[in-house]
Amino acid sequence: VLTSDANGQGSWQTPTGGYRQTFTLQAAQTYNELTTTAMNFPAVTIPYTGFYLINFKSFFNITTAGEYSYYINVILNGVQYSTTETYVYCDINFYLNVTDVYTMAANAGDALTLSITPTIKPVGVTSISAPIPSRVKFDLLYFGH
């Protein structure tokens, strides 16, 4: 890209923006409150310094009707960056399909991790499963400096 400074001097610069990658769960996972702390995506290394959009999509199998909620935790370099909680009432044999969007600033080389922690389930339900890992995913989009 040809850019100019305040004095009108032009120079060629590497364009910013335009990076996009999709990350999915690596295998079917079941969150069991008796044995598991969270469903985790593999860690991602941030490729460029700048601003990012994270578009998270869930697809959980619900076998018991009732109210469900879960936290989506965005962790940058081991520190909680953002968290949101989603509430929904599900019918029996329902797939919970929700999209959440986050924006963040990050530096090249930062480690990004997403984890999912269910918090509310009907009485007697101890697990939520993600039986089709390719449907539980997040898109990471880079918007530049």
Secondary structure, DSSP 8 states (H G I E B T S, - for coil): -EEE-TT--EEE-------EEEEE-SS-EEEETTT-S-EE---EE--SSEEEEEEEE--EEE-S-EEEEEEEEEEETTEEEEEEEEEEEE-TTEEE--EEEEEEEE-TT-EEEEEEEEEE--TT--EEEE--GGGSEEEEEEEE-
